[in-house]
Amino acid sequence: MFDTPRRPRHPLLRIALGVLGIALLLGLVVVGLFVGAAMLAAGLLWRLWAQRGKPVAGRARADSIDGDYRVVGKAQLTH
């Protein structure tokens, strides 16, 4: 029922269709890059918008431990 598509026999038409295919591929890559950059920018703006009004120094990291320490000199170490 369906035959495989045949390549055109005329050499100029072959070149024209090849160039058209490459241009379409490059156009899709460029559009994809712009869409990806727009998504990253929107994500950053979303995060900045969600953090507005919160104090920067008031945020604590979940993986940090609060504590006191003192420096022990070499003379105080026991063998």
mmJSON file of the N, C-alpha and C atoms, coordinates in Angstrom:
{"data_MODEL":{"atom_site":{
"group_PDB":["ATOM","ATOM","ATOM","ATOM","ATOM","ATOM","ATOM","ATOM","ATOM","ATOM","ATOM","ATOM","ATOM","ATOM","ATOM","ATOM","ATOM","ATOM","ATOM","ATOM","ATOM","ATOM","ATOM","ATOM","ATOM","ATOM","ATOM","ATOM","ATOM","ATOM","ATOM","ATOM","ATOM","ATOM","ATOM","ATOM","ATOM","ATOM","ATOM","ATOM","ATOM","ATOM","ATOM","ATOM","ATOM","ATOM","ATOM","ATOM","ATOM","ATOM","ATOM","ATOM","ATOM","ATOM","ATOM","ATOM","ATOM","ATOM","ATOM","ATOM","ATOM","ATOM","ATOM","ATOM","ATOM","ATOM","ATOM","ATOM","ATOM","ATOM","ATOM","ATOM","ATOM","ATOM","ATOM","ATOM","ATOM","ATOM","ATOM","ATOM","ATOM","ATOM","ATOM","ATOM","ATOM","ATOM","ATOM","ATOM","ATOM","ATOM","ATOM","ATOM","ATOM","ATOM","ATOM","ATOM","ATOM","ATOM","ATOM","ATOM","ATOM","ATOM","ATOM","ATOM","ATOM","ATOM","ATOM","ATOM","ATOM","ATOM","ATOM","ATOM","ATOM","ATOM","ATOM","ATOM","ATOM","ATOM","ATOM","ATOM","ATOM","ATOM","ATOM","ATOM","ATOM","ATOM","ATOM","ATOM","ATOM","ATOM","ATOM","ATOM","ATOM","ATOM","ATOM","ATOM","ATOM","ATOM","ATOM","ATOM","ATOM","ATOM","ATOM","ATOM","ATOM","ATOM","ATOM","ATOM","ATOM","ATOM","ATOM","ATOM","ATOM","ATOM","ATOM","ATOM","ATOM","ATOM","ATOM","ATOM","ATOM","ATOM","ATOM","ATOM","ATOM","ATOM","ATOM","ATOM","ATOM","ATOM","ATOM","ATOM","ATOM","ATOM","ATOM","ATOM","ATOM","ATOM","ATOM","ATOM","ATOM","ATOM","ATOM","ATOM","ATOM","ATOM","ATOM","ATOM","ATOM","ATOM","ATOM","ATOM","ATOM","ATOM","ATOM","ATOM","ATOM","ATOM","ATOM","ATOM","ATOM","ATOM","ATOM","ATOM","ATOM","ATOM","ATOM","ATOM","ATOM","ATOM","ATOM","ATOM","ATOM","ATOM","ATOM","ATOM","ATOM","ATOM","ATOM","ATOM","ATOM","ATOM","ATOM","ATOM","ATOM","ATOM","ATOM","ATOM","ATOM","ATOM","ATOM","ATOM","ATOM","ATOM","ATOM","ATOM","ATOM"],
"id":[1,2,3,4,5,6,7,8,9,10,11,12,13,14,15,16,17,18,19,20,21,22,23,24,25,26,27,28,29,30,31,32,33,34,35,36,37,38,39,40,41,42,43,44,45,46,47,48,49,50,51,52,53,54,55,56,57,58,59,60,61,62,63,64,65,66,67,68,69,70,71,72,73,74,75,76,77,78,79,80,81,82,83,84,85,86,87,88,89,90,91,92,93,94,95,96,97,98,99,100,101,102,103,104,105,106,107,108,109,110,111,112,113,114,115,116,117,118,119,120,121,122,123,124,125,126,127,128,129,130,131,132,133,134,135,136,137,138,139,140,141,142,143,144,145,146,147,148,149,150,151,152,153,154,155,156,157,158,159,160,161,162,163,164,165,166,167,168,169,170,171,172,173,174,175,176,177,178,179,180,181,182,183,184,185,186,187,188,189,190,191,192,193,194,195,196,197,198,199,200,201,202,203,204,205,206,207,208,209,210,211,212,213,214,215,216,217,218,219,220,221,222,223,224,225,226,227,228,229,230,231,232,233,234,235,236,237],
"type_symbol":["N","C","C","N","C","C","N","C","C","N","C","C","N","C","C","N","C","C","N","C","C","N","C","C","N","C","C","N","C","C","N","C","C","N","C","C","N","C","C","N","C","C","N","C","C","N","C","C","N","C","C","N","C","C","N","C","C","N","C","C","N","C","C","N","C","C","N","C","C","N","C","C","N","C","C","N","C","C","N","C","C","N","C","C","N","C","C","N","C","C","N","C","C","N","C","C","N","C","C","N","C","C","N","C","C","N","C","C","N","C","C","N","C","C","N","C","C","N","C","C","N","C","C","N","C","C","N","C","C","N","C","C","N","C","C","N","C","C","N","C","C","N","C","C","N","C","C","N","C","C","N","C","C","N","C","C","N","C","C","N","C","C","N","C","C","N","C","C","N","C","C","N","C","C","N","C","C","N","C","C","N","C","C","N","C","C","N","C","C","N","C","C","N","C","C","N","C","C","N","C","C","N","C","C","N","C","C","N","C","C","N","C","C","N","C","C","N","C","C","N","C","C","N","C","C","N","C","C","N","C","C","N","C","C","N","C","C"],
"label_atom_id":["N","CA","C","N","CA","C","N","CA","C","N","CA","C","N","CA","C","N","CA","C","N","CA","C","N","CA","C","N","CA","C","N","CA","C","N","CA","C","N","CA","C","N","CA","C","N","CA","C","N","CA","C","N","CA","C","N","CA","C","N","CA","C","N","CA","C","N","CA","C","N","CA","C","N","CA","C","N","CA","C","N","CA","C","N","CA","C","N","CA","C","N","CA","C","N","CA","C","N","CA","C","N","CA","C","N","CA","C","N","CA","C","N","CA","C","N","CA","C","N","CA","C","N","CA","C","N","CA","C","N","CA","C","N","CA","C","N","CA","C","N","CA","C","N","CA","C","N","CA","C","N","CA","C","N","CA","C","N","CA","C","N","CA","C","N","CA","C","N","CA","C","N","CA","C","N","CA","C","N","CA","C","N","CA","C","N","CA","C","N","CA","C","N","CA","C","N","CA","C","N","CA","C","N","CA","C","N","CA","C","N","CA","C","N","CA","C","N","CA","C","N","CA","C","N","CA","C","N","CA","C","N","CA","C","N","CA","C","N","CA","C","N","CA","C","N","CA","C","N","CA","C","N","CA","C","N","CA","C","N","CA","C","N","CA","C","N","CA","C","N","CA","C","N","CA","C"],
"label_alt_id":[null,null,null,null,null,null,null,null,null,null,null,null,null,null,null,null,null,null,null,null,null,null,null,null,null,null,null,null,null,null,null,null,null,null,null,null,null,null,null,null,null,null,null,null,null,null,null,null,null,null,null,null,null,null,null,null,null,null,null,null,null,null,null,null,null,null,null,null,null,null,null,null,null,null,null,null,null,null,null,null,null,null,null,null,null,null,null,null,null,null,null,null,null,null,null,null,null,null,null,null,null,null,null,null,null,null,null,null,null,null,null,null,null,null,null,null,null,null,null,null,null,null,null,null,null,null,null,null,null,null,null,null,null,null,null,null,null,null,null,null,null,null,null,null,null,null,null,null,null,null,null,null,null,null,null,null,null,null,null,null,null,null,null,null,null,null,null,null,null,null,null,null,null,null,null,null,null,null,null,null,null,null,null,null,null,null,null,null,null,null,null,null,null,null,null,null,null,null,null,null,null,null,null,null,null,null,null,null,null,null,null,null,null,null,null,null,null,null,null,null,null,null,null,null,null,null,null,null,null,null,null,null,null,null,null,null,null],
"label_comp_id":["MET","MET","MET","PHE","PHE","PHE","ASP","ASP","ASP","THR","THR","THR","PRO","PRO","PRO","ARG","ARG","ARG","ARG","ARG","ARG","PRO","PRO","PRO","ARG","ARG","ARG","HIS","HIS","HIS","PRO","PRO","PRO","LEU","LEU","LEU","LEU","LEU","LEU","ARG","ARG","ARG","ILE","ILE","ILE","ALA","ALA","ALA","LEU","LEU","LEU","GLY","GLY","GLY","VAL","VAL","VAL","LEU","LEU","LEU","GLY","GLY","GLY","ILE","ILE","ILE","ALA","ALA","ALA","LEU","LEU","LEU","LEU","LEU","LEU","LEU","LEU","LEU","GLY","GLY","GLY","LEU","LEU","LEU","VAL","VAL","VAL","VAL","VAL","VAL","VAL","VAL","VAL","GLY","GLY","GLY","LEU","LEU","LEU","PHE","PHE","PHE","VAL","VAL","VAL","GLY","GLY","GLY","ALA","ALA","ALA","ALA","ALA","ALA","MET","MET","MET","LEU","LEU","LEU","ALA","ALA","ALA","ALA","ALA","ALA","GLY","GLY","GLY","LEU","LEU","LEU","LEU","LEU","LEU","TRP","TRP","TRP","ARG","ARG","ARG","LEU","LEU","LEU","TRP","TRP","TRP","ALA","ALA","ALA","GLN","GLN","GLN","ARG","ARG","ARG","GLY","GLY","GLY","LYS","LYS","LYS","PRO","PRO","PRO","VAL","VAL","VAL","ALA","ALA","ALA","GLY","GLY","GLY","ARG","ARG","ARG","ALA","ALA","ALA","ARG","ARG","ARG","ALA","ALA","ALA","ASP","ASP","ASP","SER","SER","SER","ILE","ILE","ILE","ASP","ASP","ASP","GLY","GLY","GLY","ASP","ASP","ASP","TYR","TYR","TYR","ARG","ARG","ARG","VAL","VAL","VAL","VAL","VAL","VAL","GLY","GLY","GLY","LYS","LYS","LYS","ALA","ALA","ALA","GLN","GLN","GLN","LEU","LEU","LEU","THR","THR","THR","HIS","HIS","HIS"],
"label_asym_id":["A","A","A","A","A","A","A","A","A","A","A","A","A","A","A","A","A","A","A","A","A","A","A","A","A","A","A","A","A","A","A","A","A","A","A","A","A","A","A","A","A","A","A","A","A","A","A","A","A","A","A","A","A","A","A","A","A","A","A","A","A","A","A","A","A","A","A","A","A","A","A","A","A","A","A","A","A","A","A","A","A","A","A","A","A","A","A","A","A","A","A","A","A","A","A","A","A","A","A","A","A","A","A","A","A","A","A","A","A","A","A","A","A","A","A","A","A","A","A","A","A","A","A","A","A","A","A","A","A","A","A","A","A","A","A","A","A","A","A","A","A","A","A","A","A","A","A","A","A","A","A","A","A","A","A","A","A","A","A","A","A","A","A","A","A","A","A","A","A","A","A","A","A","A","A","A","A","A","A","A","A","A","A","A","A","A","A","A","A","A","A","A","A","A","A","A","A","A","A","A","A","A","A","A","A","A","A","A","A","A","A","A","A","A","A","A","A","A","A","A","A","A","A","A","A","A","A","A","A","A","A","A","A","A","A","A","A"],
"label_entity_id":["1","1","1","1","1","1","1","1","1","1","1","1","1","1","1","1","1","1","1","1","1","1","1","1","1","1","1","1","1","1","1","1","1","1","1","1","1","1","1","1","1","1","1","1","1","1","1","1","1","1","1","1","1","1","1","1","1","1","1","1","1","1","1","1","1","1","1","1","1","1","1","1","1","1","1","1","1","1","1","1","1","1","1","1","1","1","1","1","1","1","1","1","1","1","1","1","1","1","1","1","1","1","1","1","1","1","1","1","1","1","1","1","1","1","1","1","1","1","1","1","1","1","1","1","1","1","1","1","1","1","1","1","1","1","1","1","1","1","1","1","1","1","1","1","1","1","1","1","1","1","1","1","1","1","1","1","1","1","1","1","1","1","1","1","1","1","1","1","1","1","1","1","1","1","1","1","1","1","1","1","1","1","1","1","1","1","1","1","1","1","1","1","1","1","1","1","1","1","1","1","1","1","1","1","1","1","1","1","1","1","1","1","1","1","1","1","1","1","1","1","1","1","1","1","1","1","1","1","1","1","1","1","1","1","1","1","1"],
"label_seq_id":[1,1,1,2,2,2,3,3,3,4,4,4,5,5,5,6,6,6,7,7,7,8,8,8,9,9,9,10,10,10,11,11,11,12,12,12,13,13,13,14,14,14,15,15,15,16,16,16,17,17,17,18,18,18,19,19,19,20,20,20,21,21,21,22,22,22,23,23,23,24,24,24,25,25,25,26,26,26,27,27,27,28,28,28,29,29,29,30,30,30,31,31,31,32,32,32,33,33,33,34,34,34,35,35,35,36,36,36,37,37,37,38,38,38,39,39,39,40,40,40,41,41,41,42,42,42,43,43,43,44,44,44,45,45,45,46,46,46,47,47,47,48,48,48,49,49,49,50,50,50,51,51,51,52,52,52,53,53,53,54,54,54,55,55,55,56,56,56,57,57,57,58,58,58,59,59,59,60,60,60,61,61,61,62,62,62,63,63,63,64,64,64,65,65,65,66,66,66,67,67,67,68,68,68,69,69,69,70,70,70,71,71,71,72,72,72,73,73,73,74,74,74,75,75,75,76,76,76,77,77,77,78,78,78,79,79,79],
"pdbx_PDB_ins_code":[null,null,null,null,null,null,null,null,null,null,null,null,null,null,null,null,null,null,null,null,null,null,null,null,null,null,null,null,null,null,null,null,null,null,null,null,null,null,null,null,null,null,null,null,null,null,null,null,null,null,null,null,null,null,null,null,null,null,null,null,null,null,null,null,null,null,null,null,null,null,null,null,null,null,null,null,null,null,null,null,null,null,null,null,null,null,null,null,null,null,null,null,null,null,null,null,null,null,null,null,null,null,null,null,null,null,null,null,null,null,null,null,null,null,null,null,null,null,null,null,null,null,null,null,null,null,null,null,null,null,null,null,null,null,null,null,null,null,null,null,null,null,null,null,null,null,null,null,null,null,null,null,null,null,null,null,null,null,null,null,null,null,null,null,null,null,null,null,null,null,null,null,null,null,null,null,null,null,null,null,null,null,null,null,null,null,null,null,null,null,null,null,null,null,null,null,null,null,null,null,null,null,null,null,null,null,null,null,null,null,null,null,null,null,null,null,null,null,null,null,null,null,null,null,null,null,null,null,null,null,null,null,null,null,null,null,null],
"Cartn_x":[0.83,0.0,0.871,1.776,2.665,4.044,4.542,5.894,6.881,8.135,9.158,9.371,9.624,9.835,11.135,11.073,12.232,12.953,14.271,15.036,14.842,14.785,14.634,15.876,15.66,16.762,17.542,16.894,17.56,18.575,19.821,20.851,20.603,20.081,19.821,18.685,17.693,16.594,17.079,17.995,18.582,19.337,20.143,20.907,19.969,18.933,17.991,17.257,16.835,16.145,17.102,18.362,19.346,19.606,19.754,19.959,18.727,17.54,16.302,16.221,16.631,16.627,17.612,18.801,19.794,19.302,18.692,18.169,17.053,16.204,15.133,15.719,16.743,17.392,18.039,18.763,19.39,18.347,17.249,16.181,15.575,15.374,14.84,15.811,17.105,18.108,18.105,18.05,18.041,16.784,15.649,14.402,14.477,15.036,15.186,16.093,17.176,18.064,17.347,16.579,15.859,14.774,14.111,13.087,13.742,14.872,15.586,16.071,16.617,17.075,15.9,14.767,13.587,13.076,13.142,12.709,13.64,14.951,15.889,15.658,15.455,15.21,13.912,12.885,11.614,11.766,12.546,12.782,13.532,14.54,15.279,14.394,13.582,12.665,11.636,11.172,10.214,10.84,12.08,12.771,13.013,13.438,13.639,12.326,11.257,9.949,9.473,9.738,9.311,10.13,11.379,12.239,12.153,11.362,11.319,10.735,11.28,10.796,11.382,12.084,12.688,14.097,14.511,15.878,16.905,17.961,18.981,19.782,20.149,20.974,20.171,18.856,18.036,17.882,18.245,18.095,19.236,18.92,19.932,19.936,21.092,21.195,20.785,20.171,19.687,20.836,21.946,23.026,24.131,23.895,24.916,24.604,25.658,25.523,26.038,25.245,25.632,26.319,27.47,28.168,29.345,29.956,31.135,32.352,33.503,34.732,35.865,36.942,38.154,39.338,40.386,41.586,42.482,42.894,43.766,45.173,46.112,47.505,48.173,49.358,50.078,50.523,50.798,51.273,50.16,48.925,47.825,47.403,47.902,47.546,48.314,47.662,48.316,48.579,49.639,49.994,49.48],
"Cartn_y":[-1.188,0.0,1.247,1.351,2.503,2.093,2.814,2.564,3.446,3.024,3.848,5.106,6.24,7.47,7.383,7.818,7.761,9.1,9.035,10.267,10.815,12.141,12.721,12.453,12.314,11.997,13.238,14.375,15.591,16.032,16.253,16.568,17.894,18.894,20.177,20.046,19.243,19.024,18.247,17.292,16.556,17.497,18.384,19.338,20.282,20.757,21.695,21.045,19.813,19.123,18.811,18.504,18.294,19.558,20.677,21.962,22.325,22.054,22.33,21.48,20.234,19.369,19.836,20.254,20.757,22.057,22.934,24.191,23.927,22.959,22.609,22.06,21.212,20.67,21.773,22.685,23.788,24.706,24.939,25.765,25.147,23.846,23.173,23.219,23.11,23.204,24.597,25.629,27.006,27.272,26.825,27.012,26.272,25.079,24.319,25.02,25.63,26.376,27.571,28.299,29.451,29.03,27.936,27.446,26.999,26.325,25.909,27.098,28.113,29.312,30.039,30.082,30.734,29.969,28.649,27.862,28.073,28.144,28.413,29.8,30.795,32.151,32.211,31.529,31.517,30.832,29.766,29.093,29.971,30.691,31.598,32.735,33.291,34.354,33.836,32.627,32.017,31.872,31.396,31.218,32.573,33.563,34.892,35.486,35.271,35.787,35.099,33.807,33.066,33.451,33.904,34.242,35.712,36.501,37.928,38.13,39.087,39.4,38.556,37.486,36.637,37.147,37.174,37.628,36.619,37.119,36.252,35.557,36.29,35.699,34.77,34.828,34.01,32.583,32.299,30.936,30.06,28.923,27.974,26.768,26.214,25.019,23.807,22.863,21.667,20.726,20.797,19.858,20.455,21.599,22.197,21.911,21.85,21.585,22.814,23.325,24.48,24.003,24.598,24.168,25.057,24.824,25.555,24.659,25.284,24.522,25.296,24.592,25.242,24.564,25.329,24.827,24.223,22.985,22.284,22.328,22.832,22.899,21.551,21.441,20.162,19.738,20.679,20.342,19.672,19.872,19.317,17.92,17.488,16.168,15.088,14.007,12.9,11.775,11.017,9.925,8.624],
"Cartn_z":[0.0,0.0,0.0,1.004,1.052,0.566,-0.387,-0.874,-0.121,-0.124,0.518,-0.314,0.338,-0.44,-1.237,-2.448,-3.34,-3.344,-3.459,-3.585,-4.993,-5.094,-6.438,-7.292,-8.586,-9.486,-9.904,-9.921,-10.364,-9.304,-9.693,-8.706,-7.963,-8.66,-7.988,-6.968,-7.294,-6.356,-5.138,-5.347,-4.224,-3.292,-3.872,-3.065,-2.333,-3.028,-2.411,-1.234,-1.384,-0.295,0.861,0.546,1.601,2.403,1.711,2.392,3.211,2.672,3.405,4.678,4.597,5.772,6.836,6.416,7.368,7.996,7.204,7.739,8.75,8.47,9.404,10.708,10.598,11.789,12.619,11.984,12.702,13.334,12.624,13.181,14.432,14.427,15.605,16.774,16.495,17.561,18.173,17.342,17.849,18.663,18.188,18.94,20.268,20.268,21.507,22.506,22.018,22.909,23.527,22.727,23.254,24.248,23.975,24.909,26.212,26.134,27.339,28.155,27.48,28.187,28.832,28.146,28.718,29.94,29.905,31.058,32.247,32.011,33.096,33.689,32.832,33.318,34.115,33.655,34.379,35.731,35.804,37.07,38.063,37.56,38.443,38.935,38.049,38.46,39.465,39.266,40.198,41.584,41.623,42.897,43.58,42.815,43.396,43.904,43.18,43.582,44.87,45.002,46.186,47.418,47.227,48.347,48.747,48.068,48.386,49.781,50.506,51.834,52.943,52.616,53.643,53.92,55.173,55.462,54.957,54.393,53.808,54.902,55.968,57.019,57.921,57.89,58.777,58.328,57.094,56.591,57.081,57.684,58.145,57.219,57.031,56.201,57.012,56.378,57.069,57.424,56.7,56.957,57.826,58.451,59.303,60.772,61.57,62.998,63.742,64.65,65.431,66.704,67.029,68.231,68.547,69.689,70.118,69.948,69.787,69.652,70.3,70.562,71.034,70.378,70.185,69.528,70.588,70.373,71.307,70.744,71.558,71.126,71.186,70.6,70.567,71.961,72.868,74.191,75.026,74.722,75.506,75.035,73.928,73.423,74.177,74.504,75.197,74.202,74.469,73.571,74.084],
"occupancy":[1.0,1.0,1.0,1.0,1.0,1.0,1.0,1.0,1.0,1.0,1.0,1.0,1.0,1.0,1.0,1.0,1.0,1.0,1.0,1.0,1.0,1.0,1.0,1.0,1.0,1.0,1.0,1.0,1.0,1.0,1.0,1.0,1.0,1.0,1.0,1.0,1.0,1.0,1.0,1.0,1.0,1.0,1.0,1.0,1.0,1.0,1.0,1.0,1.0,1.0,1.0,1.0,1.0,1.0,1.0,1.0,1.0,1.0,1.0,1.0,1.0,1.0,1.0,1.0,1.0,1.0,1.0,1.0,1.0,1.0,1.0,1.0,1.0,1.0,1.0,1.0,1.0,1.0,1.0,1.0,1.0,1.0,1.0,1.0,1.0,1.0,1.0,1.0,1.0,1.0,1.0,1.0,1.0,1.0,1.0,1.0,1.0,1.0,1.0,1.0,1.0,1.0,1.0,1.0,1.0,1.0,1.0,1.0,1.0,1.0,1.0,1.0,1.0,1.0,1.0,1.0,1.0,1.0,1.0,1.0,1.0,1.0,1.0,1.0,1.0,1.0,1.0,1.0,1.0,1.0,1.0,1.0,1.0,1.0,1.0,1.0,1.0,1.0,1.0,1.0,1.0,1.0,1.0,1.0,1.0,1.0,1.0,1.0,1.0,1.0,1.0,1.0,1.0,1.0,1.0,1.0,1.0,1.0,1.0,1.0,1.0,1.0,1.0,1.0,1.0,1.0,1.0,1.0,1.0,1.0,1.0,1.0,1.0,1.0,1.0,1.0,1.0,1.0,1.0,1.0,1.0,1.0,1.0,1.0,1.0,1.0,1.0,1.0,1.0,1.0,1.0,1.0,1.0,1.0,1.0,1.0,1.0,1.0,1.0,1.0,1.0,1.0,1.0,1.0,1.0,1.0,1.0,1.0,1.0,1.0,1.0,1.0,1.0,1.0,1.0,1.0,1.0,1.0,1.0,1.0,1.0,1.0,1.0,1.0,1.0,1.0,1.0,1.0,1.0,1.0,1.0,1.0,1.0,1.0,1.0,1.0,1.0],
"B_iso_or_equiv":[0.0,0.0,0.0,0.0,0.0,0.0,0.0,0.0,0.0,0.0,0.0,0.0,0.0,0.0,0.0,0.0,0.0,0.0,0.0,0.0,0.0,0.0,0.0,0.0,0.0,0.0,0.0,0.0,0.0,0.0,0.0,0.0,0.0,0.0,0.0,0.0,0.0,0.0,0.0,0.0,0.0,0.0,0.0,0.0,0.0,0.0,0.0,0.0,0.0,0.0,0.0,0.0,0.0,0.0,0.0,0.0,0.0,0.0,0.0,0.0,0.0,0.0,0.0,0.0,0.0,0.0,0.0,0.0,0.0,0.0,0.0,0.0,0.0,0.0,0.0,0.0,0.0,0.0,0.0,0.0,0.0,0.0,0.0,0.0,0.0,0.0,0.0,0.0,0.0,0.0,0.0,0.0,0.0,0.0,0.0,0.0,0.0,0.0,0.0,0.0,0.0,0.0,0.0,0.0,0.0,0.0,0.0,0.0,0.0,0.0,0.0,0.0,0.0,0.0,0.0,0.0,0.0,0.0,0.0,0.0,0.0,0.0,0.0,0.0,0.0,0.0,0.0,0.0,0.0,0.0,0.0,0.0,0.0,0.0,0.0,0.0,0.0,0.0,0.0,0.0,0.0,0.0,0.0,0.0,0.0,0.0,0.0,0.0,0.0,0.0,0.0,0.0,0.0,0.0,0.0,0.0,0.0,0.0,0.0,0.0,0.0,0.0,0.0,0.0,0.0,0.0,0.0,0.0,0.0,0.0,0.0,0.0,0.0,0.0,0.0,0.0,0.0,0.0,0.0,0.0,0.0,0.0,0.0,0.0,0.0,0.0,0.0,0.0,0.0,0.0,0.0,0.0,0.0,0.0,0.0,0.0,0.0,0.0,0.0,0.0,0.0,0.0,0.0,0.0,0.0,0.0,0.0,0.0,0.0,0.0,0.0,0.0,0.0,0.0,0.0,0.0,0.0,0.0,0.0,0.0,0.0,0.0,0.0,0.0,0.0,0.0,0.0,0.0,0.0,0.0,0.0,0.0,0.0,0.0,0.0,0.0,0.0],
"pdbx_formal_charge":[null,null,null,null,null,null,null,null,null,null,null,null,null,null,null,null,null,null,null,null,null,null,null,null,null,null,null,null,null,null,null,null,null,null,null,null,null,null,null,null,null,null,null,null,null,null,null,null,null,null,null,null,null,null,null,null,null,null,null,null,null,null,null,null,null,null,null,null,null,null,null,null,null,null,null,null,null,null,null,null,null,null,null,null,null,null,null,null,null,null,null,null,null,null,null,null,null,null,null,null,null,null,null,null,null,null,null,null,null,null,null,null,null,null,null,null,null,null,null,null,null,null,null,null,null,null,null,null,null,null,null,null,null,null,null,null,null,null,null,null,null,null,null,null,null,null,null,null,null,null,null,null,null,null,null,null,null,null,null,null,null,null,null,null,null,null,null,null,null,null,null,null,null,null,null,null,null,null,null,null,null,null,null,null,null,null,null,null,null,null,null,null,null,null,null,null,null,null,null,null,null,null,null,null,null,null,null,null,null,null,null,null,null,null,null,null,null,null,null,null,null,null,null,null,null,null,null,null,null,null,null,null,null,null,null,null,null],
"auth_seq_id":[1,1,1,2,2,2,3,3,3,4,4,4,5,5,5,6,6,6,7,7,7,8,8,8,9,9,9,10,10,10,11,11,11,12,12,12,13,13,13,14,14,14,15,15,15,16,16,16,17,17,17,18,18,18,19,19,19,20,20,20,21,21,21,22,22,22,23,23,23,24,24,24,25,25,25,26,26,26,27,27,27,28,28,28,29,29,29,30,30,30,31,31,31,32,32,32,33,33,33,34,34,34,35,35,35,36,36,36,37,37,37,38,38,38,39,39,39,40,40,40,41,41,41,42,42,42,43,43,43,44,44,44,45,45,45,46,46,46,47,47,47,48,48,48,49,49,49,50,50,50,51,51,51,52,52,52,53,53,53,54,54,54,55,55,55,56,56,56,57,57,57,58,58,58,59,59,59,60,60,60,61,61,61,62,62,62,63,63,63,64,64,64,65,65,65,66,66,66,67,67,67,68,68,68,69,69,69,70,70,70,71,71,71,72,72,72,73,73,73,74,74,74,75,75,75,76,76,76,77,77,77,78,78,78,79,79,79],
"auth_comp_id":["MET","MET","MET","PHE","PHE","PHE","ASP","ASP","ASP","THR","THR","THR","PRO","PRO","PRO","ARG","ARG","ARG","ARG","ARG","ARG","PRO","PRO","PRO","ARG","ARG","ARG","HIS","HIS","HIS","PRO","PRO","PRO","LEU","LEU","LEU","LEU","LEU","LEU","ARG","ARG","ARG","ILE","ILE","ILE","ALA","ALA","ALA","LEU","LEU","LEU","GLY","GLY","GLY","VAL","VAL","VAL","LEU","LEU","LEU","GLY","GLY","GLY","ILE","ILE","ILE","ALA","ALA","ALA","LEU","LEU","LEU","LEU","LEU","LEU","LEU","LEU","LEU","GLY","GLY","GLY","LEU","LEU","LEU","VAL","VAL","VAL","VAL","VAL","VAL","VAL","VAL","VAL","GLY","GLY","GLY","LEU","LEU","LEU","PHE","PHE","PHE","VAL","VAL","VAL","GLY","GLY","GLY","ALA","ALA","ALA","ALA","ALA","ALA","MET","MET","MET","LEU","LEU","LEU","ALA","ALA","ALA","ALA","ALA","ALA","GLY","GLY","GLY","LEU","LEU","LEU","LEU","LEU","LEU","TRP","TRP","TRP","ARG","ARG","ARG","LEU","LEU","LEU","TRP","TRP","TRP","ALA","ALA","ALA","GLN","GLN","GLN","ARG","ARG","ARG","GLY","GLY","GLY","LYS","LYS","LYS","PRO","PRO","PRO","VAL","VAL","VAL","ALA","ALA","ALA","GLY","GLY","GLY","ARG","ARG","ARG","ALA","ALA","ALA","ARG","ARG","ARG","ALA","ALA","ALA","ASP","ASP","ASP","SER","SER","SER","ILE","ILE","ILE","ASP","ASP","ASP","GLY","GLY","GLY","ASP","ASP","ASP","TYR","TYR","TYR","ARG","ARG","ARG","VAL","VAL","VAL","VAL","VAL","VAL","GLY","GLY","GLY","LYS","LYS","LYS","ALA","ALA","ALA","GLN","GLN","GLN","LEU","LEU","LEU","THR","THR","THR","HIS","HIS","HIS"],
"auth_asym_id":["A","A","A","A","A","A","A","A","A","A","A","A","A","A","A","A","A","A","A","A","A","A","A","A","A","A","A","A","A","A","A","A","A","A","A","A","A","A","A","A","A","A","A","A","A","A","A","A","A","A","A","A","A","A","A","A","A","A","A","A","A","A","A","A","A","A","A","A","A","A","A","A","A","A","A","A","A","A","A","A","A","A","A","A","A","A","A","A","A","A","A","A","A","A","A","A","A","A","A","A","A","A","A","A","A","A","A","A","A","A","A","A","A","A","A","A","A","A","A","A","A","A","A","A","A","A","A","A","A","A","A","A","A","A","A","A","A","A","A","A","A","A","A","A","A","A","A","A","A","A","A","A","A","A","A","A","A","A","A","A","A","A","A","A","A","A","A","A","A","A","A","A","A","A","A","A","A","A","A","A","A","A","A","A","A","A","A","A","A","A","A","A","A","A","A","A","A","A","A","A","A","A","A","A","A","A","A","A","A","A","A","A","A","A","A","A","A","A","A","A","A","A","A","A","A","A","A","A","A","A","A","A","A","A","A","A","A"],
"auth_atom_id":["N","CA","C","N","CA","C","N","CA","C","N","CA","C","N","CA","C","N","CA","C","N","CA","C","N","CA","C","N","CA","C","N","CA","C","N","CA","C","N","CA","C","N","CA","C","N","CA","C","N","CA","C","N","CA","C","N","CA","C","N","CA","C","N","CA","C","N","CA","C","N","CA","C","N","CA","C","N","CA","C","N","CA","C","N","CA","C","N","CA","C","N","CA","C","N","CA","C","N","CA","C","N","CA","C","N","CA","C","N","CA","C","N","CA","C","N","CA","C","N","CA","C","N","CA","C","N","CA","C","N","CA","C","N","CA","C","N","CA","C","N","CA","C","N","CA","C","N","CA","C","N","CA","C","N","CA","C","N","CA","C","N","CA","C","N","CA","C","N","CA","C","N","CA","C","N","CA","C","N","CA","C","N","CA","C","N","CA","C","N","CA","C","N","CA","C","N","CA","C","N","CA","C","N","CA","C","N","CA","C","N","CA","C","N","CA","C","N","CA","C","N","CA","C","N","CA","C","N","CA","C","N","CA","C","N","CA","C","N","CA","C","N","CA","C","N","CA","C","N","CA","C","N","CA","C","N","CA","C","N","CA","C","N","CA","C","N","CA","C","N","CA","C","N","CA","C"],
"pdbx_PDB_model_num":[1,1,1,1,1,1,1,1,1,1,1,1,1,1,1,1,1,1,1,1,1,1,1,1,1,1,1,1,1,1,1,1,1,1,1,1,1,1,1,1,1,1,1,1,1,1,1,1,1,1,1,1,1,1,1,1,1,1,1,1,1,1,1,1,1,1,1,1,1,1,1,1,1,1,1,1,1,1,1,1,1,1,1,1,1,1,1,1,1,1,1,1,1,1,1,1,1,1,1,1,1,1,1,1,1,1,1,1,1,1,1,1,1,1,1,1,1,1,1,1,1,1,1,1,1,1,1,1,1,1,1,1,1,1,1,1,1,1,1,1,1,1,1,1,1,1,1,1,1,1,1,1,1,1,1,1,1,1,1,1,1,1,1,1,1,1,1,1,1,1,1,1,1,1,1,1,1,1,1,1,1,1,1,1,1,1,1,1,1,1,1,1,1,1,1,1,1,1,1,1,1,1,1,1,1,1,1,1,1,1,1,1,1,1,1,1,1,1,1,1,1,1,1,1,1,1,1,1,1,1,1,1,1,1,1,1,1]
}}}
